[in-house]
C-alpha cells in the first residue's frame, strides 16, 4: 500500500490550487473560514462557477459529462477546495441523486436531469426521513399510488436539509405493502413546485431554518419520474447512502476546522494551557488517522483492488470528529462563545463587547448544528451494528 502521491498527482493538486485561488470569490472564502452563514445565492454562486468549469460533478465519469478523475484526484480536489475556504458542494444533486440516475435511470432521464445538476442551475433536496422513520428507512409511510400514467403521492418528509431552496426532490415512497418492508419502496423524483407540495421550515436551537417538513397532499407525479423499477427503491437507496456516509466523513473540512480551532485558541490565550493543547493534539491524531483510512481506500482503488467497504466506519469517525472540534472551539471561546444573536451576527457586530471577538460569534451555532451529525445518514449506533455484522458475520 503506497499512500504517497505521485509527481503527476502533486501537479494536479497544484493546478487545482491555482484555479481555486483565481476563481473562488474572496467574500465566500471569508464566510467559510469564519463559519458565517451562507445564503442560497452564495452556495449557488460557487456551484455555478464549478459547473461552468465542468467540475460540479467532479466525481462523474466522462460519459456523463464529468471530468473522469481518479479517486485520488477527487480527493485532492476536495482537499484543496476545503482548505481554500470554498463553500461545500451541496451533495443532494451532484453527489447523491446523480449517481442513482446514472446507474438506474433511463437514457431519457439522463438527458432530462443530469445537465441541470452538472451546471448548478437546479437545486435538489432529499426526501428520506419521516416522522418515526429516520434511521429505520424501511418503515417509510409516504404513499405513492399508481393511477394510469402518474403517481398520486401523500405523506410527509421531515428534516429535509435546505428544502426551502429546493427545485426538485428525490423521495423514497411506499408503493406496496406486500412482503418485507424493504421490498415495497420505490425511488421517485418530483418538481417541488407541484401543486400539493408544502414546505414548512423547522426553527432550530440557533434560530436558523436549515431543515424542513415537507408535506404531500395528492401530489401528481408523472410515472416517467420513477427511477428504475417499482418496488426496487431500497436497492437504490443503499447505493445512494454509501455516497452520503462517505461524504459525511468530510476529512478535508475537519483539517480546515482544526486550523481554525488553533487560531481561536491562540487568540483567546488558551493555547498556553498544556492540557488544552493535549486535547487539540488528540483531535489532530484522529483527523490524521481518518485521512489515512480514506487514503487506504483510494490506494486500493488506484491499484485495481476492491476498495474497503467502510462507508459506515468513515461516517462514525468523521461525525464524531466534527462534534469534537466544535466542542473545543466553544471551550476556547469560553463565556464569549455563548451569546448567539443571529441578527447581530449577520450585521457583523456581535462580539464587539469587552473581551469578545467577532470570530467567536458563530461558535454556538456551529456547536448546536453539529449535534446532528451522529444521527443523520444512519445513526452511529446503527452504523456500529453494521460494522460489527460485517466483521463478525
C-alpha positions in Angstrom: 0.0 0.0 0.0 1.5 3.3 -1.1 0.0 6.4 0.5 2.4 8.9 -1.2 1.1 11.0 -4.1 2.9 10.7 -7.5 4.5 13.7 -9.2 1.5 13.7 -11.6 -0.9 13.9 -8.7 1.1 16.6 -7.0 1.0 18.6 -10.2 -2.8 18.0 -10.3 -3.0 19.4 -6.8 -1.1 22.5 -7.7 -3.3 23.1 -10.8 -6.4 22.8 -8.7 -5.0 25.1 -6.0 -4.1 27.8 -8.6 -7.5 27.6 -10.3 -9.4 27.9 -7.0 -7.2 30.8 -5.9 -8.2 32.6 -9.1 -11.9 31.8 -9.2 -13.1 31.5 -5.6 -14.7 34.8 -4.6 -13.0 36.2 -1.6 -16.2 37.1 0.2 -17.3 33.5 0.1 -14.0 32.1 1.5 -14.2 34.8 4.2 -17.6 33.5 5.2 -16.5 29.9 5.2 -13.3 30.4 7.2 -15.3 32.3 9.8 -18.3 30.0 9.8 -20.6 32.8 8.8 -24.0 31.8 7.3 -24.1 31.2 3.6 -27.1 32.2 1.7 -28.7 30.3 -1.2 -27.1 32.8 -3.6 -23.7 32.2 -2.0 -23.9 28.4 -2.5 -25.4 28.7 -5.9 -22.8 31.1 -7.0 -19.9 28.7 -6.2 -21.9 25.8 -7.7 -22.3 27.6 -11.0 -18.7 28.6 -11.1 -17.8 24.9 -10.7 -20.5 24.0 -13.2 -19.1 26.3 -15.8 -15.7 24.6 -15.4 -17.3 21.2 -15.6 -16.3 20.4 -12.0 -19.5 20.5 -10.0 -19.9 16.8 -10.9 -16.3 16.2 -10.1 -16.9 12.6 -9.3 -18.8 11.8 -12.5 -17.4 9.7 -15.4 -16.7 11.4 -18.7 -19.6 9.6 -20.4 -22.0 11.7 -18.2 -20.2 15.0 -18.6 -17.8 14.7 -15.7 -14.0 15.1 -15.7 -13.4 11.4 -15.3 -11.0 11.9 -12.4 -9.4 9.1 -10.4 -10.3 8.5 -6.8 -7.1 10.3 -5.8 -7.8 13.3 -8.0 -11.2 13.6 -6.5 -9.7 13.5 -3.0 -7.2 16.2 -3.9 -9.9 18.4 -5.4 -12.0 18.1 -2.2 -9.0 18.9 0.0 -7.8 21.9 -2.0 -11.3 23.5 -2.2 -11.9 22.9 1.5 -8.6 24.3 2.7 -9.2 27.4 0.4 -12.5 28.1 2.1 -14.8 27.2 -0.7 -18.4 26.5 0.2 -19.1 22.9 0.5 -20.8 21.4 -2.6 -24.5 20.8 -1.7 -24.4 17.0 -2.2 -28.0 16.1 -2.9 -27.8 16.7 -6.6 -24.2 16.0 -7.8 -23.1 13.6 -5.2 -26.2 11.7 -4.2 -29.1 11.6 -6.7 -26.9 11.9 -9.8 -25.1 8.5 -9.3 -28.5 6.9 -8.8 -29.9 8.4 -12.0 -26.7 7.3 -13.8 -26.8 3.8 -12.6 -30.5 3.0 -12.7 -32.2 5.8 -14.8 -33.1 5.6 -18.4 -31.2 7.4 -21.2 -34.1 9.9 -21.3 -33.8 10.5 -17.6 -30.0 11.1 -18.1 -30.7 13.8 -20.7 -33.5 15.3 -18.6 -31.9 15.6 -15.2 -28.1 15.4 -15.3 -27.4 18.7 -17.2 -29.2 20.8 -14.7 -27.3 19.1 -11.9 -24.0 19.5 -13.6 -24.5 23.2 -14.3 -25.6 24.1 -10.7 -28.8 25.5 -12.0 -31.2 23.0 -10.3 -31.2 22.6 -6.6 -32.1 19.1 -5.3 -33.5 18.1 -2.0 -33.6 14.7 -0.3 -36.9 13.1 0.9 -35.9 10.2 3.1 -36.6 10.7 6.8 -40.2 10.8 8.0 -41.7 11.2 11.5 -40.9 7.9 13.0 -38.8 6.8 10.1 -35.3 8.1 10.3 -32.5 5.5 10.8 -35.2 2.8 10.0 -35.9 3.9 6.5 -37.6 0.6 5.7 -40.6 1.9 7.7 -41.4 4.9 5.4 -45.1 5.5 5.0 -45.3 8.2 2.4 -47.5 6.6 -0.2 -47.3 6.7 -4.0 -50.4 5.1 -5.7 -50.1 4.4 -9.4 -53.1 5.7 -11.4 -52.6 5.4 -15.1 -49.6 7.4 -16.3 -49.0 9.1 -12.9 -48.5 8.5 -9.2 -50.5 10.2 -6.5 -48.3 10.9 -3.5 -49.5 11.5 0.0 -47.4 11.8 3.2 -44.7 13.8 4.9 -40.9 14.0 4.9 -39.0 15.7 7.7 -35.5 17.1 8.5 -35.3 17.9 4.8 -32.0 19.9 4.7 -32.2 23.2 2.8 -35.5 22.0 1.3 -36.8 25.6 1.4 -34.4 26.2 -1.6 -35.3 23.0 -3.5 -36.3 22.9 -7.1 -36.5 19.1 -7.3 -36.7 16.4 -4.7 -35.8 12.7 -4.8 -38.0 10.5 -2.5 -38.4 7.1 -1.0 -42.1 6.3 -1.2 -44.1 3.2 -0.5 -45.7 1.6 -3.5 -46.6 -1.8 -1.9 -47.3 -3.3 1.5 -46.6 -6.9 0.4 -43.6 -8.9 1.7 -40.8 -7.3 3.6 -41.0 -3.6 4.2 -37.9 -3.0 2.1 -39.5 -4.7 -1.0 -42.3 -2.2 -1.2 -40.3 1.0 -1.6 -39.8 3.0 -4.8 -37.5 5.9 -5.8 -39.3 8.8 -7.3 -38.2 12.4 -8.2 -40.6 15.3 -8.3 -40.8 19.0 -9.0 -41.2 20.8 -5.7 -43.4 23.4 -7.3 -46.0 20.8 -8.0 -49.5 21.5 -6.6 -49.9 19.9 -3.2 -46.3 20.2 -2.1 -45.9 22.3 1.1 -42.5 23.2 2.7 -42.6 24.3 6.3 -39.2 25.3 7.9 -38.3 23.9 11.3 -36.7 26.5 13.6 -33.5 25.2 15.2 -31.9 26.0 18.5 -29.6 28.5 16.9 -32.5 30.4 15.3 -31.8 29.1 11.8 -34.0 27.3 9.3 -31.7 24.7 7.8 -34.2 21.8 7.9 -37.9 21.5 6.9 -41.0 19.5 7.0 -42.3 18.7 3.5 -46.0 17.6 3.1 -47.5 15.9 0.0 -51.3 16.3 -0.4 -52.4 14.3 -3.5 -49.3 15.4 -5.5 -49.5 14.2 -9.1 -46.2 13.0 -10.4 -45.7 11.6 -13.9 -44.9 7.9 -13.9 -41.8 8.7 -16.0 -40.3 10.2 -12.9 -39.9 6.8 -11.3 -36.2 5.9 -11.3 -35.5 2.3 -12.1 -38.1 -0.4 -11.3 -41.1 0.0 -9.0 -40.5 -1.6 -5.5 -36.7 -1.6 -6.0 -36.1 1.7 -4.4 -34.4 0.1 -1.3 -31.6 -1.1 -3.5 -31.2 2.4 -5.0 -31.3 3.9 -1.5 -28.4 1.8 -0.3 -26.4 2.8 -3.4 -27.1 6.5 -2.5 -26.4 6.1 1.2 -22.9 4.8 0.6 -22.2 8.1 -1.1 -23.8 10.1 1.7 -21.9 8.4 4.6 -18.6 8.8 2.8 -19.4 12.4 2.2 -20.3 13.0 5.9 -16.8 11.9 6.9 -15.6 15.1 5.3 -12.0 14.8 6.4 -10.9 17.8 4.4 -13.3 20.1 6.2 -12.1 18.7 9.5 -8.5 19.6 8.6 -9.6 23.2 7.8 -11.6 23.5 11.0 -8.7 22.1 13.0 -6.6 25.0 11.9 -9.5 27.4 12.8 -9.6 25.8 16.3 -5.8 26.5 16.7 -6.3 30.1 15.6 -9.1 30.7 18.1 -7.1 29.0 20.9 -4.1 31.2 20.2 -6.1 34.4 20.0 -8.0 33.6 23.2 -4.8 32.9 25.1 -5.8 29.3 25.9 -3.1 27.8 23.6 -0.6 28.1 26.5 -2.7 25.7 28.5 -0.9 22.4 28.2 -4.0 20.3 28.9 -6.0 22.1 26.2 -3.2 21.6 23.7 -3.3 17.9 24.6 -6.9 17.8 23.6 -6.1 19.5 20.3 -3.3 17.1 19.7 -5.6 14.1 20.3 -8.1 15.5 17.9 -5.3 16.1 15.3 -4.2 12.5 15.6 -7.8 11.3 14.9 -8.0 13.6 11.9 -4.8 12.2 10.5 -6.0 8.6 11.2 -9.3 9.3 9.4 -7.3 10.7 6.5 -5.1 7.6 6.4 -8.3 5.5 6.3 -9.6 7.5 3.4 -6.2 7.2 1.6 -6.2 3.4 2.2 -9.5 3.2 0.2 -8.0 5.4 -2.5 -4.9 3.3 -2.7 -7.0 0.1 -3.1 -9.0 1.7 -5.9 -5.8 3.0 -7.6 -4.2 -0.4 -7.6 -7.3 -2.0 -9.0 -8.2 -3.9 -5.9 -11.6 -3.9 -4.4 -11.9 -0.9 -2.1 -12.8 -1.4 1.5 -16.5 -1.3 2.3 -16.1 1.1 5.2 -18.7 3.8 4.5 -20.3 3.3 7.9 -16.9 3.5 9.7 -16.0 6.7 7.9 -19.3 8.1 8.9 -18.8 7.2 12.6 -15.4 8.7 12.9 -16.0 11.7 10.7 -19.2 12.8 12.6 -17.5 12.3 16.0 -14.6 14.5 14.9 -16.9 17.2 13.8 -18.6 17.3 17.2 -15.3 17.3 19.0 -13.8 20.3 17.1 -17.0 22.3 17.7 -16.8 21.5 21.4 -13.2 22.5 21.7 -13.9 25.8 19.9 -16.6 26.5 22.5 -14.2 25.7 25.3 -11.6 28.0 23.7 -14.1 30.9 23.4 -15.3 30.4 27.0 -18.3 32.6 28.0 -17.7 34.8 24.9 -18.8 31.9 22.7 -22.2 31.7 24.4 -24.1 34.7 23.2 -25.9 34.0 19.9 -27.8 36.9 18.5 -28.4 36.0 14.9 -29.3 39.4 13.7 -26.2 40.9 15.3 -24.0 38.2 13.8 -25.4 38.8 10.3 -24.8 42.5 10.7 -21.2 41.8 11.6 -21.0 43.4 15.0 -21.8 40.6 17.5 -18.6 40.1 19.6 -17.8 43.8 19.8 -18.1 43.8 23.5 -15.4 43.9 26.2 -13.3 40.8 25.8 -15.2 39.4 22.9 -14.0 38.8 19.3 -16.3 38.7 16.2 -14.9 35.2 15.2 -16.5 33.8 18.4 -20.0 34.8 17.4 -20.8 31.7 15.2 -19.4 29.1 17.7 -22.6 28.4 19.5 -24.4 28.0 16.2 -21.8 25.5 14.9 -21.9 23.6 18.2 -25.7 23.2 18.1 -25.6 22.3 14.4 -23.0 19.5 14.9 -25.2 17.7 17.4 -27.0 16.1 14.4 -24.0 14.6 12.7 -24.1 11.3 14.6 -27.7 10.9 13.8 -28.3 11.7 10.2 -27.2 9.5 7.3 -27.9 6.5 9.6 -27.3 6.9 13.3 -23.9 5.9 14.6 -25.5 3.3 16.8 -26.9 1.6 13.6 -23.6 2.0 11.8 -21.8 0.3 14.6 -24.1 -2.6 14.3 -23.5 -2.8 10.6 -19.7 -2.7 11.1 -20.0 -5.4 13.7 -22.0 -7.6 11.5 -19.6 -7.1 8.6 -16.6 -8.1 10.8 -18.2 -10.9 12.9 -20.8 -12.2 10.5 
